């Protein structure tokens, strides 16, 4: 995924500094020359002395990951490791393999055990909103308000059931993805100690320490292994280290003390589960399986724990605001009634009912329903799996998205941008010689497929002149690329040149120039030329050749001397087809994209510039500007062919970019957390990043107040996935990344992220609308009830009437989960902020209270000369007015819609109409007297209509004023969730 050159400061885990002790100790070494006669012990047990291989004797479980202890740094030869594993080059006997399988368990990653329904249900109760309601329900039961208690507890149960069901569905979908992974490997075993070894395919789960396996091109390494034999074996370790270049692997024939100071990924004799074979073949012995592998170490439960997400912080803030109101309300009611009316504890049920009336009882149900509907719609339309429901809200709140360059912004496929000679003049001969080297190296070295750079060279040569010119050459021999030499050489016979062989060498600029017959000044000039091109974001291959007398003997790397420099081939990365458009859409939605990559700074900067991801130009160093001094080198090795790290552009090869927004890992290491937060807020590209750098940058952005998403697909991305508010990965990510992520995409595509962000804002917009309308309406009712309770000689509403009113309003409010927010609500990140809510509900709550208090005058006037029970009529009048004002608020305060949109029908308008009908008709039905309500005179309805008309006018005016003072996008009714950049 990322290109982190060997030995660079950005090298991944395990690349220990020679002068410091390794943070992770390696597996024991092996030697390919182990004799066939190595005996196996009678016991067949794997000794405890094998560090990191398996658990201790008799444990029955895998032991600690490799390198868990400092005493494991001893490097062993093949013979020593085979003896310590009690194995041999001929493989294990079947019976012994079965014994080890029974003892040490299957070779599977530590399973994330399915969460039982009861535990999942109880875990849902930890939601702050649900906890508040649960406490209210218990308080209601204590004061014998059984109806209120039953309704609240029923709503809590429904919310927990909905949330549990949706998360269970997401877990099941993720488990289905795990089942798609290939699960067989080629193992060498014997039926009996004297039988000949046989190769056969066995399930990966049945592999045990000591098994000898075969590796070939395209194979996934099924466990942590040590190479016994190899022929041109190279593996991709990007899932573990982030390094995109294949790494050569070979046996360790003799002890090498220098390897004891290196991390495991730097050791050429070790391959790890999660790697894949890119070329060549090999035989290896398994030294660690299951939970003892480095791949499985990423499952450590401690690493999976993350801090509070954006959703957690939002609901906690709002919950504590509600809790303060609810704790203050009952004592105020009791004290006011005792002081002014001489009432005692008989008003306690009414006080509790008032507190319940302030609480949005449907909140957990609305939140869960809105998020579950959004998650289900994403899964159905886009193949996106939301594993944790609150993560959908976090997606809607994301204002910074961190991602890697390769595979997301660019395709993992470079193309040739230019081929120039030593004087920087275009020269087609340079491309022809490079293509000859790539073609015959591929064919004569029996590589399974060309690496990405060779493929780009061959494609460019075919497009430029076809294969006619190359077909005239005859291949003689090939020396394939390896990371030590950093070059590849093909030996060809040129047409008409009998008795002459031509060596064509290509690879890293510095490595090729070292093999050329050049004086010091010329070499420095060419290196400077390569540096300029690398800093402009191009990958470079140097090409050189030499004529040698034909000979029948084999060619060796020693022949790569005295070459004549031919020129440079510059390559650029191909932008992903949808990346530029998706970046523009995300920018318009208020999402800032930051690139965290292990590649060369010029690579990332060029790719960003090509895609229109704005970089402030400028030069200089230091945290203040977020800039970095880039000493680009045209000689740094890149992917398989030894190309320079760097990405390309469609611009001329000699163009140079100034990096005002590019920061390298070296600079990050010098910054404190506070300084990094300031730099991260301004910088766009972070280059040469290790997994630890990525996690630290993401944490710094969160500390600066941003809601951060991270897109990653490898084991090396796990720290950043855990550090982000919401971790995102594609479906083809490694298992542990999929398990750690909150959201799994159908493919690694920014357009899929945009759809997920929209779905999150859609759900968050509905939740915000519900909260604003419900809390403001409830606050107005509470103020009016408290005032009426002090003015009237009787309770303004009976507890049963409060309960029925809340039930009616709750049923109508369920429509908020099915509403369609206005386009303006989707333009900016939607964050639920308690301070914004408090400002909104205070203003509109007072307006609602004014309408309620105006109803007192209407009731006094309408009931002044009316016969009958005035108290029952008052209850009926206020009950009707409350439901009508709440229906009016649902229609007029819904999220930022235009007049045409507000006139449109929908579930919300239907629910509001139903609520109004119930409010008018219920007191007139036989149910009314049962609840202590009586019929009202016609004059009341006329006067109430006037009050509601004035209330609607005041509500509309207040809404428009609020929208002007608190805009979101171009128009707003939400008043919430501004992008962090606007604060």
N, C-alpha and C positions, 0 to 999 in steps of 0.2 A: 504494500500500500504506500508507505512512505519510502523515500530513498535516503537512508542514513549511511554515509560512507564509513567503511571500517576504520575504527580508530578515531573518528571525529569526536568533537566534544558533545555532539548530539547522539552519540551511539546509544543504542537501546540497553535494556537491562542485561546485566551480565558482562558488559564491556567494561571491565574494571580498568582503572588507571594503573599502569605498571607500578607506580610508586605508592599505591594505597592497597590496603587489603581488600580482597574481593568481597562484595556484599552478599554474593551467592556463591557457594562452593560447587565445583563441578562434580559430575559423576566420575567414577574410576575410569581410567583409560583402558583401551583394548589394543590388541595387536593382531593384525591380519594373518600373521604367520603361525598362529596356534596350530600345533600338529593334530592330525586326525586321531591320534592315539590318546588324547587326554582322557583319563578315566573319570567316570562319574562315581560319586560316593554311593554307598549302599542306601543311606538314609533318604537321599533325594530331597532333603530339606534345604531351604535357602538360608545360608548363614546370616546371623544378625549383623555380621561385620560389613555387609554390603550397604554402604550409606545411600539412603534415598531410594533403595530399590523396592523394598517391601517392608511390612511391619515386622516387629520383633517376633521371635519365635513364640508360637502359641498364641499370638494376639488374635489371629483370625481376621485381622483387618489391616488395610494398608498402613504403612508407617508414614512419617512426616515426609514432605516433599524433599526432593533432592536438594542437597546443599543446606539443609536445615541447621546443621551444626558446624562449627568452625573446624572440627577435627576431621571433616570429610574431604579435605582438600588434596588428598593423595591421588596422583594420577597413575593408573595401572595400565600395563600392556594387555594385549589380547589374551595371552596365556593366563595372566594373573586374574583378569576379570572373569574368564571362563571358569577357572578353578573356584573363584569365590562364589560364583553362581551355581557351581556344581553342574556344569553343562559342558558341551563340546561342540566342535564345528559340525558334527553329524546330527545335531539336534537332540531333543529330549525323547525319551521313551514315552509312549502314549500313557502307560499306567502312571508314570511319574508326573506327567503333565496334569493328569486328572487329580492326583493327590494335591498338587500345588493349587489347582483351581479351587478345590474344596477348602484348602487352608487359607488362601489369600483373597478369595473372592473373584468375581468377574472383572474383566478389564473394561469397566464402564466409568464414566464420569460420576462423581457423587450425585446421586439422583436428588432432585428437588422433590421431596415427598409431596404427594397431593395433599392439599390442606383439607381435612375433613369438614363437612358442612357445619357441624356445631361450632368448631373453632373459627371457621370463616365468619359465621354469624356473630359470634361474640366479639371478634375483631372489629366488626362493623360498628359496634357500640362505642368504640374509642373515638369516633368522629365527634368533634366538639359540639356541632349542632345537635347531633343525636343525644349526646350526654346531657345537654341542657334540657332537652325535652324529657328525657328519662327522669331527671331530678324533679321537674315540675309534676310529672305524672305521679311520682312517689309522694310528693308533698300534698297533692290533691287527694290521694288515697288516705293520707294521715288525717286530713281535716274532714274526711268522710264525703268528699266531693267525688263520688264513685263514677258518675257519668263522665265528668271531665277526665278522671284518671283513666277510664277504659278507652276513651277516644284517643288520648295522647299515646298510651301504650300500644294501641292498635296501629297508629301512624308510625311509631318507632319500629314495630315489627315489619310493616310493609316496606319501609325504607331499607332495613337490613336485608330482607329477603331479595329485594330487587338488586341491591349492590352485590350480594353474594352470588346471585345467579349470573350476573354479567361478568364478574371476575372469574367465575368458574368456566364460563364459555371461553374467555380469553386464554385461560390456562390450558384448556383442552386444545385450542387452536395451536398454541405454542408447542404442545406435546406432539401434535401431528407433524409439525415441521421437523422435530427431532427424528421422527421415524423415517424421514426421507433420506437420511444420510446413509451412504454405503457402509456395509458392516462386515466385509470379509477381508482376509489377508492370506498371503502365500507363506506357509510355514513348513519347515523341514522337521519331520519326526520319524521315529522308528517304531515298529510294532513290538520289537524285542531288542535287548542289548546287542544281539549278534546280527540282527536284520539290517539290510541296506536302508539308508535314509531315503524317504519318499517326500516329494513335494505335493502339497494339496491345499485347497482353499478351506479355511476354517473361519467361523465367525470371530470378529475382532474381540468379542466379549470372552472368548475361550482362550485367549492368549495369556501366557503366564511368564513371570521372570525366568530367564534361561532359555526360552524358545528362540530358535534361529529362524529368521524370516528373510525372504527375498524382497528386494525393492526394485521397482522399475519405473520408467517414465509415466507420470500421471498418478502414481500411487500416493495415497495419504499415509503418512507415517502413523501406524496404529498405536504406538506406545513410545516411551523414551527408550532409545536404543543406542548401542555403540557399534560402530562400523567394524566389520571383520575383513571384508574385501570390498573393493570399489573399482569401477571402471568409468571414469568421467562423471562421477556422481555429483550432482549439484541439487540443492533443495531450496525451496522458498520458505523462509522463516518469517515472512511479513506478518502473519497472524499473531506471532509472538513478540517480534521486535519492531515491527513497522518498517523494516528495511526491504525495499522493493527488489534489490539486486539478488539474484540467486547466489548461494554460498556453496563453495566447493567442499566436499566431504571426502576424507580418505582415512585409512587405518593409521593407527599410531604404532609403528613397528618397534620403536625403542622408547624408553622413558624420556620425557622432555620436562625437566624441572620448571621451565619457563611457563608451561601451561598451568601450573598450580596457582599462579597469580592472576590468571585470566578467568573471566566469568564463563559459564557453561556455553553460552551462545557463540563465544569466540573460539571454542575448541573444535578442531576439524573432524574429530573422531566421533562426535556426539550429534545425534538427530533427536528431535523432540516431537511428541504427539502434537498434532495441529500443523506440522510442516507438510509440504508436498514435494515430491520428486519432480524436478523439471527436466533433467537429462541424465543419461548414464544409467548404471545399474549397480547394485550392491547387495552384500549379505551382511546382516547385522544380528546381534544378540540383544534380546530385550532385557533391560536392567530395571525398569520400573513400569508398573501398570496401575490402572485405576486411580485411586486417590493419591498415589505416590508420585504421579507425574507432575511436571511443571505446569502443564496445561490445566490439570485439575486444581492446582494451588489457587487458581483464580476464583474457585468456588468458595474460598474461605468466607464463612458467614460474616466475619468482622468486616471484610471488604465490601460486603453488600449493603451495609448500613450507611444511609446517607442522612444529611441534615434535613430540616423541615423544608418542604417544597413551597412553591409560590401559593399553591392551594392551601396547604397547611397554615402558612402565615396569614393568609387572608381570612380563613374561617376562624382562626384563633382570635384575630383582632375583632371581628364582628361579634363572635360569641361572647367575648369579654365585655363588649359594649352592652349586649343584651343582658348579660348576667348582672351588671351594675344596675341597669334599669329595674330588673326584676327583683333584686334584693332591696332596692329602695322603695318600691311601690307598696308592698303589703304593710310595712311599718308606718308609712305615711298615711295610708288609708285608715289603719287602726287608730293612730294618734289623732288624726283630724276628726274622726267620728267620736272618739272618746272626749275630746276637748269641746267640740261644738254641739254634739248631740247626746252626749252622755251614754253612748253605746259601748258595749264591751266586746267580748270575744265572739258574740253572735254575728259580728261583721267579718269574722275571719274567712268563712267561705267566700264572701263577696270580695275580700281583699285578694285571696288566691285567684279567684276568677278574673279579677282585673289584671293580675300579673300574667295569667295565661292569655288573656286578650292581647297583651302586648307582644307575646311571643309568636313568631311565625311557625305555627305547628306543622305546616306542610313543607317546611324548608328541607328536611332530609329527603322527603319523597320527591319534591321538585328537583333538588340537586341530583339525586340518583337517577330519576327518570330522564332528565335532560341530558346528562352525561351518557347514560346507557343508550338512549336513542341516537346520539351523535356517534358513539362507538360502533353501534350496529350498522348505521348508515355508511360509515367509513369502511367497515369490513365488507359490506355488500357491494359498494360501488368502486372502491379503490384497492381492496385487498389489504387494507391497513388494520393491524391487530393492536388494539389498545389493551394492554395487560392490566393496567391499574387505572381505574376510572378517573380519579382526580388528575391523572396525567393529561387527560383531554383538556381540562381547564388550564393546566400549565402550558399546554401547547398554544392555547388562545392568548395566554399572557406573555409568551416568549417575545422578547424584543431584541435578543442577541442569539444568533444561531452560529455555533462553532462547528467546523467541519474540515475534513482533509481535502486536498486538491484532487488527487488522483482518483479517478472513478466517479467523482461527483461533479467537479467543475470541468475536468478534462477526461477524455477517454484514455484508457491505459494503452495508447497506441500512438507513438510519435510518427511524424512524417518529415521527410527531408526538406529543409528550407533553402539550403544553398550548399554548393561544393566549390571551394576556392583553393587556389594554390598558395604558396608561401608568401606571395605579395598581396594576398587578399583579392585576387582577381578571379572571377568565375572560370571554372575549368572543368569541362565534362569528363576529362580523363580521370580526375580524382574520383568521381562517382563510379566510373567503370572499374577502376582498380579495387575500390571498396566492395563493389558487388561481386567481383571475382573472388575476393577473399571470403565473403559471406557464403557464396554459393558452394565453393569447394570445401570449405570447412564444414558446412552442414552435411554435405554428401559423404565426404571421406571420413569424418569423425563419427559418423552414424548417430548424429544427434536426432532426437525425435522430432524436433521442430525448431525453426529459427527463433532466437529471442526477439523481443519487440524491435530493437534497433536494427538488427540484421534484416528483419522482415521489411522495415521501412526502406532500407537501402536497396533491397532487391526489387521492391515495388517501384521505387523511383527510377532505377536503372531500366526496368522493363518498359515503363512509360516513356522514358527518354529515347531509348534506341532499340527496344526489343531485346530478345535474347541472341540475336545474330552475332554480335561482337563477342559475347561471352562464350557462345557455343564453340567458337574456333579454338578456345583454350582447352587443354587437357589437364585434368587434375592428377597430381602425382602423390601428394601427401598432405596431411593437415595436422597442425598443433592447435587443439581447441583452446578457447579462452579459459583461464582460471583466475580467481581473484588475486593470486600472488603475483603472477606475471602481469596481469591486467591487459594482455594483448592476445590476439588470435592470429595464427599464420597459416596461409595456404601456399603450397608449393605447386606451381603449374608449369606446363610446357607450352611456350608461346609458338604460334604458327610460324614456320619458316626459320626457327631457331633451334636446329638439331644440336644436341650436345649441351644445351643450356637449360637450366631450371631457374625459374623466377620465384623468389620468395615475396609474397605480398602480406604485409603485416598491418593490422589495424587495431585500435584500442585507445586507451586513455592517452591523452596528449603527452603528458610527462613521461609515461612509460615508453611510448613510441620514440620520442625525441632522445631518450637515453640510449636507444639502440641505433640511432642515426649517426653518420659520420659528419658532425657539425662542430664548428668552433664555439666557444663559450658565448660570444656576442650574438651569433646567429640563433643559438638555442634560446637565449634570453628574449630576443626579439619575437621569436615564434611563441614563446610562452606568454609574453605580453599581449600578443594578438589573440591568443586563446582566452586569456583573462578577460579582455574586453568583450569578446563574444559570449563568454559564460555569464558575465554580469548583465548582459542584455537578455538573459533568459534562454539561452540555447544550449542544447546538449551537443557535445562535440566528439567526433571520432577523428583521430589522426591516422593518416594512411602513409605507408612507406614501402619501398620495394628494393630488391637487390637481385642481380643475376649471379648464379653460381654454376660451376661446371656440373653437368649431370652426373649422378652417381647412384648406384643401386642401394646403398645403405640407408638406414632410417635417419630422419631428420630429428634434431633435438632443439630445445630452447637455446642451446649454445650457438646455434646457427643464426639466431636473430641478432646479428651484430653487423656494423658497417653498412647500414641501410641508407638509401637515398630518400629523403623526405619528398612526398608527392603533394600532400595538401590536407585540408580539413573538410570534413563533412559535417554540416550544422543541421541539427534536427530540432523540431519544435513539437510540443504536445498539441493534440487536436482537441479543441474545446468540445465539451459534450453538446449535442445538438440543441437540447432544451435549456442549457444552463444560463445563457445570457438572458433569455426571456424570463426564466424563473427568478433570477436575481433581481431583475427589474420589478417584477410583481412583488417579491418579498420586500424590496425597498419601499414601494408604494404602500405596503401594509405596515410599515414602521418596524420591520425586522432588519437589524443590522447583521450582515454576514461577516464572520471573522474566520480566516483560514489558518488552521493549526497543522503544520506539515513538517515532516522530517527532511524535505527537499532543500535544495540550494535556494537562498533568498531570491536570486534572479529568476529562478524557475517559477516560483509562486507569484512574484511581482508581475512577470510577463503574462502569465495565465490570467491574473486578475485584470490587468490592463486590457487584454484582448476581449475579455467578457464584459467590460464596462463597469467593473467593480472599482469604484473610484479610489485612487490613491493620491493623497496629497503629495505633491512633489516637493523636493527639498533635500538637502544633504546635512550631514552632521551626525553627532552621536549624543547619547545621553537619554535619560529617562524623560527629560522635559519635553522633547519633541517626539519621542517615540521612534526616532530614527535609529539607524544602525550603520556603522561602517562595514561595508561588505568587501572583504578582500577575496573576491571570487577567484577561483583558480581554474584555469583551463585544463588542469591535470588531475582533477579529482576523479576517482573512478565512479562510474555510475552503474547502470544495470548491465546485465550479462556481457555486453561487448566491451565494457570498460569505458563507456562514454562519460563525459563530464556530466555532473549533476546540472540540471537546468531545464527549463521548459522553453518552448519557442513561441514565436509569434508569426503573424503573417507579414510583419515588417521586414525591412532589409536586415540581413544578418548583422550588419555593423551597428544597428541602432542601439542606443543606451537608454536605460530607464533610471531615473533618480528615485531613491527609495526613502520617501518621507514617512511612510506608514509601515515599514517593514522592520521587524525586530527579530533578532536571532536569539537562540537559547543562551548564548554566552552572555548577552546583556541581561536576560531574565535572571540568570544566576547571581547577578550583582545587585539586584533590586530587593528591597524589603517588600513585605506584603502590601503595605500602603502605597509605596511607589509603583509596584506592579499594577495595582488597581487603577491608578491614574494613567499609566501607560496603556494598559489593556483597553481602557475606555476609548482611547484615540487611535490606537494602531489597528490595522486591518489584517496584516499578515505576520504570523509568527513562524519563523523557519528554523530548521535543525532541531525540532522539538522531540524530546523523548516522551514516553507516557507520563512521567512525573511532571514534566513541564506542562503538558496539556492539562492535567488535573489541576495544577497550581494556577494556571491562567483562568480556567473555568471558575475555580473558587474565588479568584480575585474579582472577576466580573460579577459574581453573585454578591460578594461583599460590598461592591460599589452600588448595589441596589437593582441590578438587572435581573430579569428572569431569563435564565440561560438554558438553551437546548444544545445538545451535543450529538452529532451524527458520527458513529463509528461502527466498525465491523470486525475488528480483530481483538485478540487477547490484550494487545498493547493499548487498546482504547478503553479497557475496563476502568482504570482509575478516573478518567474523565467522564465516562458514562455514569459512574456513581456520584461524581462531584456535581453534575448538572442538575438543574431542577427537573428536567425531563431528558432521559436517555433514549436515543433513537438509533435503530440499526436496520439494515436491509434483511430480507428473508434469507439470503445466502451468507449471512455472517456466521462466524464460528459459534458453536453451541453456547459457550459461556457468555458471549456478547449478547446473544438472543435472550438468554436467561436474565441477564443484568438489565437489559433495556426495558423501558416502560412502554415503548411503541415499536412495533415491528412493521417495516414497510414491505410492500410487494417487491420493490426494487429500489436500488440506490439512485433515487431521482429527486431533484429539488421540487419538481412539480407535485410529487406525491406529498412532500412536506407541506407545500402551500395548501393543498386540499385538507390536510390534517389540521393545519393552523386555522383555516376557515371553519372547520367543524368545531374546533375548540372555542373559537370566538362566538359561533352560533349558540352553543350551549351556555357559555358564560354570559352572553348577552341576555338570554332568557332568564338565567338565574339572577342577574343583576336587576332586571326589570321587576321580577317577582319581589325581590328584597326591597327595592325602593318603594314600590306601590304598597306592599303589605305593611312595612314598618311605618311609613308615613300615615297610612290610614289607621293602623292600630294605635299609634301614638296620639293621634287626634281623638280617637274614641276614649282612650284612657284619661286624657286631660279633661274631656267633657264629663266622663263618669265621675271623676274625682270632684269636679266642681258641682255637678248635680247632687252628688251624695252629701255635700255640705249645705246645699241650699234647700233640699227637699226633706220633708219629715219622714220619707220612706226611701228605700233603696231604689235608685233610678232603673236598675234592671235586676231581676232575680237571677241567681246562679244558673238555673235551668235555661233561662232565656239567653244568657251569655253563651252557654254551651251550644244551643241550637244555632244562634247567630254565627258562632265560629265554625260550626259544622258546614253551614251553607256557604260561608265565604271560602272555607278550605276546599270544598268540592269544586267551586268555580275556579279557584286558583290553580288547580291541576292543569288547566288549559295553558298556563304559562310555559309548561314543558313542551308544548306542541306549537308554540308561536313561531313566527318567522321574523327575526330582527331586521331592522332597516339596514340598508347598505352602509350607512355611516357608522353603524355600530361594529362593522367588520373591518374598518379601515385601520384601526389602531389596536395595539395590544390591550386586551381587556383584563384588568386586575381589579379584584374586589377589595377596595380600601375602606377601612372603617371610618376614616376621617371624612371621606367623600360622602359616605352614607349618612353620617351624623349631620353634616351640613344640609343634605337634601331632606332627610326626614324631619328635621327640626322645622324648616321653613314650611314644607307642605303639611306637616302634622298640625302646626298652629292654624293653618288655613282650614284644615278639616275640622279642628276643634271649634273654630269660629262658626262653621256651618252647623255643627251640632248644637252649639249654644243658641244660635238663631232659631233653631227648632224649638227650644224652650219657649221662646216668645210666641211662636206659632201655636204650640200646644196650649199655652195659657190663654191665648185669644180664642182658639177653636173650642176649648173645653170649658170656657168660663161659665156659660149658661147651659152646658150639655147635661142631660140627666144620666144617671148610672154611676158606675164605679170609675171615679176619675183616675185612681191609681192604675187600674187595669188598662184604661184608655191611654194613659201616659206611656206605660210600658209598650203598648202596641204601636203608638206613634213613633216612639224613638226606635223601636225595632225596625219599622218600615224605613225610617229615614236613614238609619245606619246602613242597611243593605243597599238602598238606592245610591247613597253617596259612594259606597265602595264599588258598585257597578260603574258609576261615572268615572271614578278614579282609574279603574282597570282600562277603560277605553281611552281616556284623555292623557294618561301618563305612560302609555306603553312606549317602548324604545323608539326614539327619534324617527318618526315616520312623517312623510309628507301628507298633505291633506288628502290626496288621491289614495295613498296607501291606507290612511286611517278609515276611509270610507269603505275599503274593501272588506269583504266578509272574512270569516275564519273562526277557528275554535274559540279564540279569546272573546270575540264579539258575541258569539252564541252563548258562551258561559256567562258573560255580563248580562245579557238579556234574560237568561234563565234566573240569575240571581235577583234581578229587579222584579220579575214576576212573582217569585217566592216572597219577596219582601212585601209586596202589595197584597197578595192573596192569603198568605198564611194566617194573619189575624182574623180573617173572615171565615175561615174553615173551622170545623169542630175541634181541630188541634189547638186553635188559639186559646179558648177558655182553659184547656188543660194546662197550658203554659202560663196562665195568668194574664191573658190579653183579651181585649174586647174590641168590638167594631168601632170605627172612627167616623165622625161626622163628615159629610162631603166638603165642608168649608176647610177642613184640615188639608185635604188633598190639593185644593186650589192654592192655599197659602204655601204648602210644601213645594208645589211646582215653582212658585216664585223664588223660594229660597234656593232650590236646586239650580234654577236658571242663573241666579247671581253667582252661585258657587262655581258653576261651569265657566262663567266669564272670568271670575277671579283665578280659577285654576289654569285656564288657558294663558292669561296674561302672566301669571307667575312662571309658568313653564317657559314661555318665550324669553322672559328675562333671564331665567336660569340658563337657558341654552346659549344666550349671547355671552354670558359671563363664564360659562364652562363648556366651551365647544369641544367636540370630538370629531376630527376630520373636517369636512366642510360644513356639515350640519350635525346636530347632536341632540339627542334627548337622553343620552345615557349619562353624561356627566361623570363618567368613570373611566378608569383604565387608560389614562394618557400614557403615551410612550415615555420611557425613562428619559429619553433625550429632550423632552419638552419640560421636564420638571425644573 
